[in-house]
Amino acid sequence: MKRRSDVDRGEGAVGYLAVLLLIAAVLATLVLAGLGGRVGASLEYAICRVLQAGGLVGHCEPPKPSDGRKAVPDPDAPQRPCLAHSESTYLEETLTIPTKRVDVRSNSRGTLQLNKRVGPDGKPQWEVVDFTWGEGGVATPETGAGPVKGGVWGGATVTNGKVYGGFRDEREARKFFEDLKEHRIGSDVKFTLRTNPISGGFVWLGTKLPWVGDDVDRYMGGSEPDRKPVGEYMEGGLTGGAKADIELGRLKIPLKGRGWLVSGSQTDLRNGEKTTYYTQRGEFEAGIQIDVGDVIQKLPAPVRKRAQQGLEDGLDAVMDVIEARLRSELGNGFVMLPEQRSQIRAQVRLNPSGGLNYKHRGGTTWGVTHDKDGKVVRVTQVKNGQDIVYFRADGKLRSTGGSGGKADGTAGKQWIIYAQRTLTEKALDHSRTEDRPVIDRYLRDGDTDAVERAWDDGAGTMGTVTYDNTGDTGKLEGKGASGKKPKSWLGIFEVGRENEKHTMQSARYFKPGVGWVPWPSCR
């Protein structure tokens, strides 16, 4: 584009001055007619946008409501509903089975979310998201020498989910959320049997039995609720990760990272819009733990004796929890006999530890939305980043059998002491003249860098929301090994549950020529 000459600039300024005089005359007429307060502000804002395009005005403030009427929406503000609040609970299980050369790894997770979204009109919309993923792959056995041990894994993943909406208010949405959460992931045992790739097939066959199949499906938590979904989606792709444990004396440093590369589609069942997307996301965590049991051994004899008695009391408390959990799963008739408790005390050592854990999550999703007739509607990008610091407490049970076999169990809990999440959503609307060429070029060549530059230059809309997070996670891990074999005979079984609440702290959108400004409708 040619740079305008000084003469051109002068002519433009004179022309804009003439426009301003005309505006003043029109506004004066409106005021005399008694319409100035209702129409003048809107007309003034529209003309300001013209002057802004000409470079004479840096910022145009949308008119404020008067006489109970709504303000004119800012065209630079995002038109899609923002996520103002979110609560989620997930239950995840992982089973690793050893084979001759590699370990077979399977994983499943069930997640329920309660979301509050707010549209440009400021009205809240509540939704419940219900999705389950399954993973299958291979892993290296735990390897390493000296203070460092670890392994890697890789495989494929599939996720399917449904979105429920149309709730009258938060109370109705929250009740549906709590009921569905109890149904889907209220029982660790039922969830594991239903969703694990190894056992899930047998449960599925049970749901197909004549006369009793529906009852089996309902009992195992797989049946669908009466409310019809407003959206559904499915995605699949590749996943992999690595973990390592570093022991430096009484200090332990656990490290873990995992990533996903997936693509999928989401359909809005209300208007027929379909979004095809691909996502790159990952998470990394690192911790620092102190083995309390080793510290106890260094204490003076009287103090050490009291501490060891406390560990024995802790073991009794663990057995009480296990007994209560099994009773809830298997029936009230389950009881751990005194001789069984004595045998456990003789073979098991409780070794607690505590420390801090840091986790980072990040991901980017690109999506293209078409309407029910297949016409392009919009292109979107969503970036999600989260940093969390937990206080972590673990209790490890170690048991040695008479034949030399070993069994280890770990129960852990983490509490969020600091967390922050940032969600940034960008959109290009095909109905906007200035956005259409950018979208068409992206659909031809897939150049995401060009789209990013267009957003930076003022195309489309951009909004970002920052959240404060609270919550906790719990983990239970069991591992068995034979004294005659170098590898595990039972493998490793892990169950984890997490509860998180995301409360909005601030919301902004990008205004060309000004920068990031408050997003008043997102609240």
N, C-alpha and C positions, 0 to 999 in steps of 0.2 A: 504494500500500500504506500502511495506517495505521501511524503510529509507535506502538510499544507503550508503555503507561503504566507508571509506576513500580510499581504494584500487580502488573501482569502480569509485570514483570521479577522481582519478589520471588517470585511464585508459581513462575516458571520456574526460578529458582535453587534453591528448595526441592525442586522435582521432580527437578532434575539431581543434587542431593545424595543423594536417595533412590536414584537410579540408581547413583551411585558406590558407595554402601554395598552395593547388590546385587551390583555387579561384584566388590567386594572379597570378598564371601562366596563367589561362584562361583569366583574365582581360588584362594581358600584350599582349596576342595574339590578343584580340579584338581591343585594342588600335592601334597595328601595322596594323591591317586590316582596320582601319578607322571606326570601329563600336562601339568604346568604349562609346561615348556619348549617343548613342541611346539604346544599349543593356546592357552595363555594369552596369548602374545605376539600371535597373530592376533586373538583376541577383544578384547584390549586396544586394538589398532589400530582395529578396527571400531567399538568404542564411542567411541574418541577422535574418529572422524569424525562421530559423532552429536553429541558435545559441541561440535565445531568448527562444525557447522551451527547450533547454538544460541548461538554467540558466546562460549562460555566458554573455548575453547581456540583459540590462534592457529595452531598447527602440529602436525601428527601425523607422526611419523617411522615409516616402514614397518618392520616387524620384520626383524631381520637373520637370515640363515640359521643354522640350528642342526641338528646331526646330519646334515649333508649335504643338507638340504632347502632349496629355493629360497625367497627372501623373497617376501612378498605384494606384487604389483605395485602401484605407486601409480596410482590411477585418473586422476590429473592428468597423468601422463607420457604423451607421444605413443605411440600403439599402432602406427603405421606405421613401417617400417624407416627409420633415418636414413642419410644419405649420409656415411660416415666417411672415404672416400678416393676420389679420382678422377684418372684420367690421360686426356688427350685429344690427338689429332693431327688437324689438318684440312688439306686442300689446297683452295685457292680460285683460280678463274680468272675474269677479267673481260675482255670484249671490247667495245670501243666503235667503232662504224662510222659515219663521217660521211655524212649525206645533205644535201639542198639546204638545209633549214631547221633540222632538229634532228639530233642524233646518236642512233643506235639502240644501246642498251646491253643486253648479256646477261651473266649471271653464274651460276656454279654453284659449289657447295661440297660436298665429301665429308668426313664426320667420323666418326671411330671413338673410342669412349670405353670405358675399363675402370673399372668402378665397384665399390666395396665398400660394401654396405649391411648394417646391423646391426639385427636385430629386437629387440623388448622382452626376449627371452630371452637376449640377448647373443651369439647365434650369427651369424657373418658369412655373407653371401650375395654371391657374385660374379656380375656380369653384364657383358655386352658389348653396347654400343649402336652400331648402324650406320645412319647416315642421310645422305641427300643432298638438297640443295635446289637449285632452279633459279629464276632471276629473269629477267624480261624487261621492258623499259621504254624510255623515251626520256630524253635528257639534253640540256641546253643546251650549245652549244660553249663552250669556255673563253673567257670574256669578262673585261673589265676594262681599266683604264688605270693607268699609273704603276706603283706598287709592289704593287698588289693585283690578283690575277686569280683567277677561280674559276668555279663553275657549280653547277647543281642537277640532280637526276634523280628520276624516280619511275616506278613500275610495279607489277607483281604478282609474287607469289612462291608456290611450291608446295614442300612438303617431305614426304618419305615415309621411314619408318624401321622398323627391326626391333630387338627386344631379345632377346638370347640368354642363357639361364640354365641352372640345373641342373648347374653345375660342381662337381666333388668338392672342389676346393681352388683356391687362388690360382694354383698352377703350371699347372693345366689351363686356367684362364681366361686367364691371360697368354699362353700359347702360342696359343690360339685368337685372341686379340686381335692378336698380332703377325702371324700368318699372314693374317688377314683384312685387316689394314692394308696389308700388302705387296700383296695381291691387288687391293684397291680403289683405293688411292691411291699405290702404289709408283712409278708412272710418271706424270710430269706430262703427257706427250704423250697417252698412252692415256686418262687421266682427262679431259683437255680435249676430246678428240674424242668421247668417250662421253657426256659430260654437258652440253656446251654446247648451248643450244637450236638453234643454227644447224646444227652438224655432227652432233648426237646422232641426228637422224632417219635419216641415212644409215647410221650405225652400227647402229641398231635394225633397219633393213632387212637389213643384212648378217647379223644374228643369226637372221633368219628364212629364210635360204637353205637349201634341202634339202642334207642330208649334212654340210655344213660349218658350219651356223648355230651349233650348240652350241660348236664349237671357236672360232669368232669371238667368241662371248659370253664364253667362258672367257679367251681371250687379252686381250680388252679390259677385263677386270676386272668384268664385269657379272653373271656367274653367281653363284648363291646357294650358300652352304656346305652341307655334308651335315647339319649339326645343325639341328633344327627350332627356330624361334623360340618364345619364351614370351610375347611381346607384339609388337604392331605398332601404328603410328600414322600418320596423315596429317593435314596442316594446310595452309592456304592463306590468303592475304590480300594486303594492300597493303604496299608498302615505298617509301621515298624517302630522299633525303639531299642533302647539300651539301658542297662542299669549296672551300677557298681557300688561296692561297699569298701570303704577304706578304714582300716583300724589302726589307730596310732595310740597304742597303750590303752588307757581307759576311755579314750576319745574315739568316737565313730562318726564317719562322714558318709551318709548314704546319698547317692546321686542317681537320678532317673530322668530320662527324656523319651518322648514319644511324639510321633507325627502322623498326619493323615493327608492324603491327596485324593479327594473325592469329587464326584459330579452327580447331579441329580436334578429333579424337577419338582416344583410345588404348584398345585392347582388350587385356585380360589373357587370353591364350589358355588359361591353366590353370583359371580359375574362371568365365570368361565375363563378368567385370565390364567395363563400358565407361564411360570417363570422357570427357565432352564439356567442352571448355575454350576459353577465349579468352585471348590474351596481348597485352600491350603491352610492348615492350622497345625499348631504344635504346642507342647507344654514341656517345661523343664523344672525340675525341683532339686534342691540341695538342702541338706540338713546338717546339724551338728548335735550329737547325742553323747551323754555321759552315762556310763554303766554304773548305776547306783550300787549294784551288788559287789562290784570290785572295790568301790569306795568303802563299803561297810567292813570288808575284811581288814582294812587298815585302821579301823577305829580301836580304841582301848577296849579291853575284854568286857567290862560291865556294859558299856554303851553298845558294843557289838552284839552282846547277848540279847539286849532289849530290841535292837533292830532286827535280828534274826527272828525273834518271836513275832515281831510285826509282820515279817514276810510270811510266816506260817499262817498268821491270821488272814493275811491277804489271799493266800492260797485257798483257805476255807471260803472266803468271800467269793472268789472266782468260781469255786465248785457250786456255791449257792446260785450264782447267776446262770451257770450252765444248766443246772437242774431246773431252774424256773423257765429258762428258754425252751428246753426240751419238753417240759411239761405242757407248755403252751402249744408246741408243735405236735406232740404225740399223744397228748391227753393227760388228764389229772392223775392217772394211775402210775405215771413214771416217777420213781424215787431212787436216789442213789443210796445204796445200802451202806451201813457203817464200815463193813469190811472192804467195800470198794473204795470208800474215802481213805481208809488206812493204807490200802495198796497204792493209791495215787500219791499220798504224802511220802511214802517210802521211795517212790521212783521219780518224783517230779521235784524240780528245783525252780522256784520263782525268782526271776532276776529282773528287777525293774530298771528303767532308764528314762531319762528326760532330756529335753533340749528344745531347739528351735528348728523350724523348717520354712524354707522360702520356695514359693512356686510362681512361675510366670506362664501365662497363657496368652497366645496370640493367634490371629487368623485373619485371612482376607477372602472375601467371597465376591465374585463377579457374577451378575445375573442379567439375563435378557428376558423381558416380559412381552408376551403376545396376547392379544385379546382372543375371544372365542372364535373369531373369523380368521385368525392367523396373522393379523396385522401387528407390526411392532408398536409397543406402547412406550417402553422406557428401557434404559440401561442403568444398572445400579452397581454400586460398590459398597460393601460393608466391611469396616475394619473393627476388630474387637480385640482389646488388650486388657490384661488384668495382672496385677501384682498382689501377692498375698504373703503375709508372714504369720505363721502358726506357732503357738506353744504346743509342744508335743510330749506326750507321756506314753510309754510302752511298758508292758509287762510280758516277759518271756518265760514260757514253761519248757523245761528240758527234762526228758524222760529217757531212761536207759533200760531196755528189756534184758531178760536173762540170756537170750541168744546173741547178744551183742548189737541188736537193732536199736535204733534211736528214733525218737519222735520229738519234734520241736513245735511249739505253738506260740504265736505272738498275738497279743491283743493290744491295740493302740487307739489313742484318741488325740485329736488335734482341735484346738480352739483358735479361731481367727483373732489376732491381736491388732493387726493392721491390714487393710486391703483397699484397693481402689481399682475401679474398672472404667474404661473409656470406650464408648461406642460411637463411631463416626460413620455416617451414612451419606453417600453422594448419589445424585440422580440426574439423568438427562431425560427430558420429556420429548418424545417424538412430535408432539403437537406444537411445540415451540419452534418457531422458524430458525432461531439461532442455534438450537440444539440438534436439529435434524441432520445437517451435514456431518456433524461429529459422529452421530450414531451410525449413519450409513457407511462412513469410512471405517468405523470399528467393525461392523459386520462384514465388510469386505476383506480387511487385512488383519483384524485381531490385534491391532497395535494399542496396547493398554497405556503405553507411555504418552501417546498422542492424546488419549482421553484425559489422562492426569493433567497434561498441560492445558487442555481446554477448561477443565475445572479451575485451575489456578488463574486462568485468564478471565474468569467470570461466567463461564457457561454453566447451565444447569443450576442445581441447588446443592448446598452442603450443610449438614447439621451435626453437631457433636454433643454428647451427653456424658457427664461424669457421675459415677455412682460411688457411694460408700457401701462396703460389704460387711455383713456379720454372718456368723454361722459356725459350724463344726463338722468334723469328719470322724468316722470310726472305722477301724480295720481289724479283721480277724484272719490270721494266716496259720495254716497247718502244713507240716512237712514231715515225711517219714523216710527213713533210710535203713537198709539192711547192713548188718555187720560183715557179711560176706560179699557184698557188691559195692563197687565204688559209686554207683548212682542210686538215686532215690527209687524205692519200690512203690511208694504211694504218690510220688511227685509232690507238687505244691498246690495247695488250694487256698485262694484268697477271697474274702468277701469284704466289700467296703461300702459304706453309706455316707452320703454328704448332704447337709442342709445349708442353703445359702439364701440370703436376702439382699437384694440390690436396691438401695434407696437413693433416688436422684439427688445430687448436690447442686448441679448447675447444668444449664442447657444454653447453647449458643448456635447461631447459624452465620454463614459467611455472606457478607454484603459487599459486592464489588465496589472498589474505590474507597471503602471504609474499613473493612476487616471483619473480625468476628464480633458480633453484637448479641445482646441477650435475645433468647427465643421465648417470648412471653407466653405463647400458647402451650408450650411444653412444660407442664407443671404437675 
